[in-house]
């Protein structure tokens, strides 16, 4: 049902990016061996979370504010 609601879809994508970046910080070999294919999506999300971390943090704050107060 998150596919039909744009705010829910953005929340799911943002949580996926944050979760993949956190998992890669704990166990890098877990995501690094699957750089291509369907599981490569998780590696790409982890790379986005690592390289764009200030932007991802700002997006998390904005998303939390919008969920709590709007």
PDB file with SEQRES, HELIX, SHEET and CRYST1 records, atoms N, CA, C and O in Angstrom:
SEQRES   1 A   70  UNK UNK UNK UNK UNK UNK UNK UNK UNK UNK UNK UNK UNK          
SEQRES   2 A   70  UNK UNK UNK UNK UNK UNK UNK UNK UNK UNK UNK UNK UNK          
SEQRES   3 A   70  UNK UNK UNK UNK UNK UNK UNK UNK UNK UNK UNK UNK UNK          
SEQRES   4 A   70  UNK UNK UNK UNK UNK UNK UNK UNK UNK UNK UNK UNK UNK          
SEQRES   5 A   70  UNK UNK UNK UNK UNK UNK UNK UNK UNK UNK UNK UNK UNK          
SEQRES   6 A   70  UNK UNK UNK UNK UNK                                          
HELIX    1 AA1 UNK A    6  UNK A   26  1                                  21    
HELIX    2 AA2 UNK A   28  UNK A   32  1                                   5    
HELIX    3 AA3 UNK A   40  UNK A   51  1                                  12    
HELIX    4 AA4 UNK A   53  UNK A   69  1                                  17    
CRYST1    1.000    1.000    1.000  90.00  90.00  90.00 P 1           1          
ATOM      1  N   UNK A   1       0.817  -1.201   0.000  1.00  0.00           N  
ATOM      2  CA  UNK A   1       0.000   0.000   0.000  1.00  0.00           C  
ATOM      3  C   UNK A   1       0.858   1.261   0.000  1.00  0.00           C  
ATOM      4  O   UNK A   1       0.334   2.350  -0.238  1.00  0.00           O  
ATOM      5  N   UNK A   2       2.155   1.149   0.259  1.00  0.00           N  
ATOM      6  CA  UNK A   2       3.026   2.323   0.236  1.00  0.00           C  
ATOM      7  C   UNK A   2       3.286   2.802  -1.187  1.00  0.00           C  
ATOM      8  O   UNK A   2       3.729   3.933  -1.386  1.00  0.00           O  
ATOM      9  N   UNK A   3       3.021   1.968  -2.162  1.00  0.00           N  
ATOM     10  CA  UNK A   3       3.247   2.356  -3.550  1.00  0.00           C  
ATOM     11  C   UNK A   3       2.252   3.423  -3.983  1.00  0.00           C  
ATOM     12  O   UNK A   3       2.588   4.283  -4.797  1.00  0.00           O  
ATOM     13  N   UNK A   4       1.039   3.382  -3.456  1.00  0.00           N  
ATOM     14  CA  UNK A   4      -0.005   4.295  -3.891  1.00  0.00           C  
ATOM     15  C   UNK A   4       0.014   5.621  -3.146  1.00  0.00           C  
ATOM     16  O   UNK A   4      -0.619   6.578  -3.590  1.00  0.00           O  
ATOM     17  N   UNK A   5       0.721   5.701  -2.032  1.00  0.00           N  
ATOM     18  CA  UNK A   5       0.829   6.938  -1.268  1.00  0.00           C  
ATOM     19  C   UNK A   5       2.262   7.442  -1.395  1.00  0.00           C  
ATOM     20  O   UNK A   5       3.205   6.759  -0.995  1.00  0.00           O  
ATOM     21  N   UNK A   6       2.423   8.658  -1.961  1.00  0.00           N  
ATOM     22  CA  UNK A   6       3.763   9.148  -2.275  1.00  0.00           C  
ATOM     23  C   UNK A   6       4.597   9.365  -1.019  1.00  0.00           C  
ATOM     24  O   UNK A   6       5.789   9.057  -1.014  1.00  0.00           O  
ATOM     25  N   UNK A   7       3.997   9.887   0.043  1.00  0.00           N  
ATOM     26  CA  UNK A   7       4.750  10.120   1.277  1.00  0.00           C  
ATOM     27  C   UNK A   7       5.201   8.799   1.891  1.00  0.00           C  
ATOM     28  O   UNK A   7       6.316   8.713   2.406  1.00  0.00           O  
ATOM     29  N   UNK A   8       4.376   7.789   1.848  1.00  0.00           N  
ATOM     30  CA  UNK A   8       4.754   6.478   2.374  1.00  0.00           C  
ATOM     31  C   UNK A   8       5.857   5.844   1.529  1.00  0.00           C  
ATOM     32  O   UNK A   8       6.752   5.188   2.062  1.00  0.00           O  
ATOM     33  N   UNK A   9       5.790   6.039   0.231  1.00  0.00           N  
ATOM     34  CA  UNK A   9       6.839   5.517  -0.646  1.00  0.00           C  
ATOM     35  C   UNK A   9       8.180   6.181  -0.348  1.00  0.00           C  
ATOM     36  O   UNK A   9       9.205   5.502  -0.293  1.00  0.00           O  
ATOM     37  N   UNK A  10       8.184   7.491  -0.158  1.00  0.00           N  
ATOM     38  CA  UNK A  10       9.413   8.189   0.195  1.00  0.00           C  
ATOM     39  C   UNK A  10       9.954   7.731   1.550  1.00  0.00           C  
ATOM     40  O   UNK A  10      11.166   7.614   1.730  1.00  0.00           O  
ATOM     41  N   UNK A  11       9.063   7.475   2.492  1.00  0.00           N  
ATOM     42  CA  UNK A  11       9.478   6.990   3.801  1.00  0.00           C  
ATOM     43  C   UNK A  11      10.134   5.616   3.696  1.00  0.00           C  
ATOM     44  O   UNK A  11      11.163   5.370   4.325  1.00  0.00           O  
ATOM     45  N   UNK A  12       9.555   4.738   2.918  1.00  0.00           N  
ATOM     46  CA  UNK A  12      10.107   3.394   2.744  1.00  0.00           C  
ATOM     47  C   UNK A  12      11.474   3.458   2.067  1.00  0.00           C  
ATOM     48  O   UNK A  12      12.395   2.751   2.477  1.00  0.00           O  
ATOM     49  N   UNK A  13      11.621   4.293   1.039  1.00  0.00           N  
ATOM     50  CA  UNK A  13      12.904   4.421   0.349  1.00  0.00           C  
ATOM     51  C   UNK A  13      13.959   5.000   1.286  1.00  0.00           C  
ATOM     52  O   UNK A  13      15.098   4.535   1.299  1.00  0.00           O  
ATOM     53  N   UNK A  14      13.594   5.999   2.058  1.00  0.00           N  
ATOM     54  CA  UNK A  14      14.535   6.607   2.996  1.00  0.00           C  
ATOM     55  C   UNK A  14      14.959   5.622   4.083  1.00  0.00           C  
ATOM     56  O   UNK A  14      16.135   5.568   4.444  1.00  0.00           O  
ATOM     57  N   UNK A  15      14.029   4.855   4.599  1.00  0.00           N  
ATOM     58  CA  UNK A  15      14.367   3.838   5.591  1.00  0.00           C  
ATOM     59  C   UNK A  15      15.235   2.731   4.991  1.00  0.00           C  
ATOM     60  O   UNK A  15      16.115   2.203   5.670  1.00  0.00           O  
ATOM     61  N   UNK A  16      14.999   2.378   3.732  1.00  0.00           N  
ATOM     62  CA  UNK A  16      15.825   1.376   3.064  1.00  0.00           C  
ATOM     63  C   UNK A  16      17.259   1.865   2.914  1.00  0.00           C  
ATOM     64  O   UNK A  16      18.201   1.106   3.143  1.00  0.00           O  
ATOM     65  N   UNK A  17      17.429   3.129   2.531  1.00  0.00           N  
ATOM     66  CA  UNK A  17      18.767   3.698   2.385  1.00  0.00           C  
ATOM     67  C   UNK A  17      19.490   3.714   3.728  1.00  0.00           C  
ATOM     68  O   UNK A  17      20.650   3.314   3.816  1.00  0.00           O  
ATOM     69  N   UNK A  18      18.812   4.170   4.764  1.00  0.00           N  
ATOM     70  CA  UNK A  18      19.442   4.232   6.093  1.00  0.00           C  
ATOM     71  C   UNK A  18      19.778   2.844   6.628  1.00  0.00           C  
ATOM     72  O   UNK A  18      20.840   2.647   7.218  1.00  0.00           O  
ATOM     73  N   UNK A  19      18.887   1.891   6.427  1.00  0.00           N  
ATOM     74  CA  UNK A  19      19.119   0.538   6.917  1.00  0.00           C  
ATOM     75  C   UNK A  19      20.284  -0.132   6.188  1.00  0.00           C  
ATOM     76  O   UNK A  19      21.115  -0.789   6.816  1.00  0.00           O  
ATOM     77  N   UNK A  20      20.344   0.033   4.876  1.00  0.00           N  
ATOM     78  CA  UNK A  20      21.438  -0.572   4.104  1.00  0.00           C  
ATOM     79  C   UNK A  20      22.783   0.043   4.479  1.00  0.00           C  
ATOM     80  O   UNK A  20      23.784  -0.666   4.577  1.00  0.00           O  
ATOM     81  N   UNK A  21      22.809   1.361   4.689  1.00  0.00           N  
ATOM     82  CA  UNK A  21      24.062   2.004   5.090  1.00  0.00           C  
ATOM     83  C   UNK A  21      24.503   1.525   6.468  1.00  0.00           C  
ATOM     84  O   UNK A  21      25.697   1.346   6.707  1.00  0.00           O  
ATOM     85  N   UNK A  22      23.559   1.319   7.371  1.00  0.00           N  
ATOM     86  CA  UNK A  22      23.896   0.837   8.706  1.00  0.00           C  
ATOM     87  C   UNK A  22      24.399  -0.607   8.660  1.00  0.00           C  
ATOM     88  O   UNK A  22      25.376  -0.949   9.327  1.00  0.00           O  
ATOM     89  N   UNK A  23      23.737  -1.443   7.879  1.00  0.00           N  
ATOM     90  CA  UNK A  23      24.170  -2.842   7.769  1.00  0.00           C  
ATOM     91  C   UNK A  23      25.559  -2.919   7.146  1.00  0.00           C  
ATOM     92  O   UNK A  23      26.381  -3.739   7.557  1.00  0.00           O  
ATOM     93  N   UNK A  24      25.828  -2.062   6.147  1.00  0.00           N  
ATOM     94  CA  UNK A  24      27.151  -2.081   5.517  1.00  0.00           C  
ATOM     95  C   UNK A  24      28.229  -1.595   6.476  1.00  0.00           C  
ATOM     96  O   UNK A  24      29.377  -2.028   6.377  1.00  0.00           O  
ATOM     97  N   UNK A  25      27.885  -0.701   7.407  1.00  0.00           N  
ATOM     98  CA  UNK A  25      28.890  -0.261   8.379  1.00  0.00           C  
ATOM     99  C   UNK A  25      29.227  -1.370   9.376  1.00  0.00           C  
ATOM    100  O   UNK A  25      30.342  -1.422   9.895  1.00  0.00           O  
ATOM    101  N   UNK A  26      28.274  -2.246   9.642  1.00  0.00           N  
ATOM    102  CA  UNK A  26      28.521  -3.358  10.570  1.00  0.00           C  
ATOM    103  C   UNK A  26      29.199  -4.539   9.888  1.00  0.00           C  
ATOM    104  O   UNK A  26      30.147  -5.113  10.422  1.00  0.00           O  
ATOM    105  N   UNK A  27      28.709  -4.898   8.709  1.00  0.00           N  
ATOM    106  CA  UNK A  27      29.237  -6.066   7.995  1.00  0.00           C  
ATOM    107  C   UNK A  27      29.382  -5.718   6.513  1.00  0.00           C  
ATOM    108  O   UNK A  27      28.482  -6.011   5.725  1.00  0.00           O  
ATOM    109  N   UNK A  28      30.493  -5.101   6.120  1.00  0.00           N  
ATOM    110  CA  UNK A  28      30.642  -4.680   4.723  1.00  0.00           C  
ATOM    111  C   UNK A  28      30.647  -5.831   3.716  1.00  0.00           C  
ATOM    112  O   UNK A  28      30.188  -5.667   2.585  1.00  0.00           O  
ATOM    113  N   UNK A  29      31.146  -6.953   4.105  1.00  0.00           N  
ATOM    114  CA  UNK A  29      31.221  -8.071   3.158  1.00  0.00           C  
ATOM    115  C   UNK A  29      29.836  -8.612   2.812  1.00  0.00           C  
ATOM    116  O   UNK A  29      29.666  -9.245   1.769  1.00  0.00           O  
ATOM    117  N   UNK A  30      28.869  -8.379   3.651  1.00  0.00           N  
ATOM    118  CA  UNK A  30      27.517  -8.880   3.409  1.00  0.00           C  
ATOM    119  C   UNK A  30      26.900  -8.223   2.174  1.00  0.00           C  
ATOM    120  O   UNK A  30      26.241  -8.897   1.383  1.00  0.00           O  
ATOM    121  N   UNK A  31      27.105  -6.929   2.003  1.00  0.00           N  
ATOM    122  CA  UNK A  31      26.522  -6.227   0.858  1.00  0.00           C  
ATOM    123  C   UNK A  31      27.485  -6.109  -0.310  1.00  0.00           C  
ATOM    124  O   UNK A  31      27.045  -5.955  -1.449  1.00  0.00           O  
ATOM    125  N   UNK A  32      28.786  -6.177  -0.061  1.00  0.00           N  
ATOM    126  CA  UNK A  32      29.755  -5.977  -1.129  1.00  0.00           C  
ATOM    127  C   UNK A  32      29.826  -7.132  -2.114  1.00  0.00           C  
ATOM    128  O   UNK A  32      30.245  -6.937  -3.255  1.00  0.00           O  
ATOM    129  N   UNK A  33      29.433  -8.312  -1.708  1.00  0.00           N  
ATOM    130  CA  UNK A  33      29.524  -9.443  -2.636  1.00  0.00           C  
ATOM    131  C   UNK A  33      28.361  -9.457  -3.635  1.00  0.00           C  
ATOM    132  O   UNK A  33      28.411 -10.186  -4.625  1.00  0.00           O  
ATOM    133  N   UNK A  34      27.323  -8.666  -3.388  1.00  0.00           N  
ATOM    134  CA  UNK A  34      26.164  -8.616  -4.291  1.00  0.00           C  
ATOM    135  C   UNK A  34      26.045  -7.226  -4.903  1.00  0.00           C  
ATOM    136  O   UNK A  34      25.127  -6.476  -4.569  1.00  0.00           O  
ATOM    137  N   UNK A  35      26.961  -6.883  -5.790  1.00  0.00           N  
ATOM    138  CA  UNK A  35      26.939  -5.560  -6.400  1.00  0.00           C  
ATOM    139  C   UNK A  35      26.063  -5.486  -7.637  1.00  0.00           C  
ATOM    140  O   UNK A  35      25.719  -4.391  -8.082  1.00  0.00           O  
ATOM    141  N   UNK A  36      25.701  -6.616  -8.195  1.00  0.00           N  
ATOM    142  CA  UNK A  36      24.864  -6.634  -9.389  1.00  0.00           C  
ATOM    143  C   UNK A  36      23.646  -7.505  -9.127  1.00  0.00           C  
ATOM    144  O   UNK A  36      23.588  -8.244  -8.144  1.00  0.00           O  
ATOM    145  N   UNK A  37      22.692  -7.405 -10.009  1.00  0.00           N  
ATOM    146  CA  UNK A  37      21.494  -8.209  -9.886  1.00  0.00           C  
ATOM    147  C   UNK A  37      20.470  -7.589  -8.955  1.00  0.00           C  
ATOM    148  O   UNK A  37      20.530  -6.402  -8.635  1.00  0.00           O  
ATOM    149  N   UNK A  38      19.545  -8.405  -8.534  1.00  0.00           N  
ATOM    150  CA  UNK A  38      18.455  -7.925  -7.686  1.00  0.00           C  
ATOM    151  C   UNK A  38      18.950  -7.484  -6.309  1.00  0.00           C  
ATOM    152  O   UNK A  38      18.476  -6.484  -5.770  1.00  0.00           O  
ATOM    153  N   UNK A  39      19.892  -8.219  -5.744  1.00  0.00           N  
ATOM    154  CA  UNK A  39      20.433  -7.843  -4.438  1.00  0.00           C  
ATOM    155  C   UNK A  39      21.387  -6.654  -4.523  1.00  0.00           C  
ATOM    156  O   UNK A  39      21.781  -6.094  -3.501  1.00  0.00           O  
ATOM    157  N   UNK A  40      21.754  -6.276  -5.735  1.00  0.00           N  
ATOM    158  CA  UNK A  40      22.584  -5.094  -5.927  1.00  0.00           C  
ATOM    159  C   UNK A  40      21.878  -3.807  -5.559  1.00  0.00           C  
ATOM    160  O   UNK A  40      22.527  -2.786  -5.334  1.00  0.00           O  
ATOM    161  N   UNK A  41      20.561  -3.843  -5.494  1.00  0.00           N  
ATOM    162  CA  UNK A  41      19.785  -2.671  -5.069  1.00  0.00           C  
ATOM    163  C   UNK A  41      20.169  -2.277  -3.648  1.00  0.00           C  
ATOM    164  O   UNK A  41      20.266  -1.090  -3.338  1.00  0.00           O  
ATOM    165  N   UNK A  42      20.386  -3.260  -2.789  1.00  0.00           N  
ATOM    166  CA  UNK A  42      20.751  -2.970  -1.407  1.00  0.00           C  
ATOM    167  C   UNK A  42      22.151  -2.357  -1.326  1.00  0.00           C  
ATOM    168  O   UNK A  42      22.401  -1.472  -0.508  1.00  0.00           O  
ATOM    169  N   UNK A  43      23.064  -2.837  -2.187  1.00  0.00           N  
ATOM    170  CA  UNK A  43      24.410  -2.258  -2.225  1.00  0.00           C  
ATOM    171  C   UNK A  43      24.353  -0.808  -2.710  1.00  0.00           C  
ATOM    172  O   UNK A  43      25.049   0.056  -2.177  1.00  0.00           O  
ATOM    173  N   UNK A  44      23.528  -0.548  -3.712  1.00  0.00           N  
ATOM    174  CA  UNK A  44      23.384   0.809  -4.222  1.00  0.00           C  
ATOM    175  C   UNK A  44      22.764   1.730  -3.183  1.00  0.00           C  
ATOM    176  O   UNK A  44      23.171   2.885  -3.062  1.00  0.00           O  
ATOM    177  N   UNK A  45      21.795   1.243  -2.441  1.00  0.00           N  
ATOM    178  CA  UNK A  45      21.198   2.051  -1.371  1.00  0.00           C  
ATOM    179  C   UNK A  45      22.224   2.357  -0.288  1.00  0.00           C  
ATOM    180  O   UNK A  45      22.239   3.460   0.259  1.00  0.00           O  
ATOM    181  N   UNK A  46      23.070   1.399   0.021  1.00  0.00           N  
ATOM    182  CA  UNK A  46      24.122   1.633   1.012  1.00  0.00           C  
ATOM    183  C   UNK A  46      25.111   2.675   0.525  1.00  0.00           C  
ATOM    184  O   UNK A  46      25.560   3.512   1.308  1.00  0.00           O  
ATOM    185  N   UNK A  47      25.459   2.638  -0.761  1.00  0.00           N  
ATOM    186  CA  UNK A  47      26.369   3.642  -1.324  1.00  0.00           C  
ATOM    187  C   UNK A  47      25.754   5.035  -1.290  1.00  0.00           C  
ATOM    188  O   UNK A  47      26.444   6.014  -1.005  1.00  0.00           O  
ATOM    189  N   UNK A  48      24.468   5.126  -1.578  1.00  0.00           N  
ATOM    190  CA  UNK A  48      23.789   6.416  -1.493  1.00  0.00           C  
ATOM    191  C   UNK A  48      23.806   6.917  -0.057  1.00  0.00           C  
ATOM    192  O   UNK A  48      24.053   8.099   0.184  1.00  0.00           O  
ATOM    193  N   UNK A  49      23.546   6.035   0.894  1.00  0.00           N  
ATOM    194  CA  UNK A  49      23.551   6.416   2.298  1.00  0.00           C  
ATOM    195  C   UNK A  49      24.914   6.855   2.792  1.00  0.00           C  
ATOM    196  O   UNK A  49      25.011   7.719   3.664  1.00  0.00           O  
ATOM    197  N   UNK A  50      25.965   6.270   2.247  1.00  0.00           N  
ATOM    198  CA  UNK A  50      27.323   6.641   2.670  1.00  0.00           C  
ATOM    199  C   UNK A  50      27.787   7.936   2.017  1.00  0.00           C  
ATOM    200  O   UNK A  50      28.333   8.811   2.689  1.00  0.00           O  
ATOM    201  N   UNK A  51      27.577   8.060   0.741  1.00  0.00           N  
ATOM    202  CA  UNK A  51      28.109   9.212   0.009  1.00  0.00           C  
ATOM    203  C   UNK A  51      27.277  10.464   0.194  1.00  0.00           C  
ATOM    204  O   UNK A  51      27.823  11.567   0.191  1.00  0.00           O  
ATOM    205  N   UNK A  52      26.005  10.328   0.350  1.00  0.00           N  
ATOM    206  CA  UNK A  52      25.116  11.479   0.494  1.00  0.00           C  
ATOM    207  C   UNK A  52      24.571  11.573   1.912  1.00  0.00           C  
ATOM    208  O   UNK A  52      23.425  11.981   2.103  1.00  0.00           O  
ATOM    209  N   UNK A  53      25.361  11.209   2.899  1.00  0.00           N  
ATOM    210  CA  UNK A  53      24.871  11.132   4.268  1.00  0.00           C  
ATOM    211  C   UNK A  53      24.339  12.453   4.824  1.00  0.00           C  
ATOM    212  O   UNK A  53      23.343  12.416   5.547  1.00  0.00           O  
ATOM    213  N   UNK A  54      24.934  13.627   4.539  1.00  0.00           N  
ATOM    214  CA  UNK A  54      24.313  14.858   5.053  1.00  0.00           C  
ATOM    215  C   UNK A  54      22.926  15.100   4.446  1.00  0.00           C  
ATOM    216  O   UNK A  54      22.011  15.545   5.139  1.00  0.00           O  
ATOM    217  N   UNK A  55      22.776  14.806   3.158  1.00  0.00           N  
ATOM    218  CA  UNK A  55      21.480  14.986   2.513  1.00  0.00           C  
ATOM    219  C   UNK A  55      20.457  13.976   3.015  1.00  0.00           C  
ATOM    220  O   UNK A  55      19.283  14.305   3.187  1.00  0.00           O  
ATOM    221  N   UNK A  56      20.899  12.767   3.245  1.00  0.00           N  
ATOM    222  CA  UNK A  56      20.005  11.740   3.776  1.00  0.00           C  
ATOM    223  C   UNK A  56      19.571  12.114   5.196  1.00  0.00           C  
ATOM    224  O   UNK A  56      18.414  11.910   5.563  1.00  0.00           O  
ATOM    225  N   UNK A  57      20.481  12.653   5.987  1.00  0.00           N  
ATOM    226  CA  UNK A  57      20.133  13.073   7.347  1.00  0.00           C  
ATOM    227  C   UNK A  57      19.113  14.206   7.327  1.00  0.00           C  
ATOM    228  O   UNK A  57      18.173  14.209   8.122  1.00  0.00           O  
ATOM    229  N   UNK A  58      19.290  15.158   6.433  1.00  0.00           N  
ATOM    230  CA  UNK A  58      18.325  16.251   6.315  1.00  0.00           C  
ATOM    231  C   UNK A  58      16.973  15.719   5.868  1.00  0.00           C  
ATOM    232  O   UNK A  58      15.936  16.154   6.369  1.00  0.00           O  
ATOM    233  N   UNK A  59      16.978  14.783   4.931  1.00  0.00           N  
ATOM    234  CA  UNK A  59      15.724  14.169   4.485  1.00  0.00           C  
ATOM    235  C   UNK A  59      15.030  13.418   5.617  1.00  0.00           C  
ATOM    236  O   UNK A  59      13.803  13.442   5.716  1.00  0.00           O  
ATOM    237  N   UNK A  60      15.809  12.748   6.474  1.00  0.00           N  
ATOM    238  CA  UNK A  60      15.233  12.047   7.626  1.00  0.00           C  
ATOM    239  C   UNK A  60      14.575  13.033   8.590  1.00  0.00           C  
ATOM    240  O   UNK A  60      13.491  12.771   9.112  1.00  0.00           O  
ATOM    241  N   UNK A  61      15.226  14.152   8.820  1.00  0.00           N  
ATOM    242  CA  UNK A  61      14.670  15.156   9.725  1.00  0.00           C  
ATOM    243  C   UNK A  61      13.396  15.759   9.143  1.00  0.00           C  
ATOM    244  O   UNK A  61      12.402  15.920   9.851  1.00  0.00           O  
ATOM    245  N   UNK A  62      13.424  16.090   7.865  1.00  0.00           N  
ATOM    246  CA  UNK A  62      12.234  16.652   7.213  1.00  0.00           C  
ATOM    247  C   UNK A  62      11.099  15.642   7.209  1.00  0.00           C  
ATOM    248  O   UNK A  62       9.948  16.003   7.453  1.00  0.00           O  
ATOM    249  N   UNK A  63      11.412  14.382   6.935  1.00  0.00           N  
ATOM    250  CA  UNK A  63      10.388  13.353   6.916  1.00  0.00           C  
ATOM    251  C   UNK A  63       9.782  13.137   8.303  1.00  0.00           C  
ATOM    252  O   UNK A  63       8.571  12.966   8.439  1.00  0.00           O  
ATOM    253  N   UNK A  64      10.633  13.148   9.331  1.00  0.00           N  
ATOM    254  CA  UNK A  64      10.122  13.004  10.689  1.00  0.00           C  
ATOM    255  C   UNK A  64       9.230  14.179  11.066  1.00  0.00           C  
ATOM    256  O   UNK A  64       8.186  13.991  11.691  1.00  0.00           O  
ATOM    257  N   UNK A  65       9.634  15.386  10.693  1.00  0.00           N  
ATOM    258  CA  UNK A  65       8.829  16.569  10.975  1.00  0.00           C  
ATOM    259  C   UNK A  65       7.474  16.490  10.268  1.00  0.00           C  
ATOM    260  O   UNK A  65       6.438  16.803  10.855  1.00  0.00           O  
ATOM    261  N   UNK A  66       7.497  16.067   8.996  1.00  0.00           N  
ATOM    262  CA  UNK A  66       6.234  15.995   8.251  1.00  0.00           C  
ATOM    263  C   UNK A  66       5.314  14.904   8.787  1.00  0.00           C  
ATOM    264  O   UNK A  66       4.094  15.067   8.796  1.00  0.00           O  
ATOM    265  N   UNK A  67       5.894  13.795   9.233  1.00  0.00           N  
ATOM    266  CA  UNK A  67       5.052  12.729   9.782  1.00  0.00           C  
ATOM    267  C   UNK A  67       4.454  13.133  11.130  1.00  0.00           C  
ATOM    268  O   UNK A  67       3.289  12.852  11.409  1.00  0.00           O  
ATOM    269  N   UNK A  68       5.258  13.790  11.956  1.00  0.00           N  
ATOM    270  CA  UNK A  68       4.787  14.147  13.291  1.00  0.00           C  
ATOM    271  C   UNK A  68       3.818  15.331  13.309  1.00  0.00           C  
ATOM    272  O   UNK A  68       2.858  15.336  14.079  1.00  0.00           O  
ATOM    273  N   UNK A  69       4.063  16.317  12.475  1.00  0.00           N  
ATOM    274  CA  UNK A  69       3.315  17.566  12.627  1.00  0.00           C  
ATOM    275  C   UNK A  69       2.389  17.899  11.468  1.00  0.00           C  
ATOM    276  O   UNK A  69       1.575  18.815  11.584  1.00  0.00           O  
ATOM    277  N   UNK A  70       2.486  17.193  10.371  1.00  0.00           N  
ATOM    278  CA  UNK A  70       1.590  17.516   9.235  1.00  0.00           C  
ATOM    279  C   UNK A  70       0.599  16.395   9.011  1.00  0.00           C  
ATOM    280  O   UNK A  70      -0.233  16.479   8.107  1.00  0.00           O  
TER     281      UNK A  70                                                      
END                                                                             
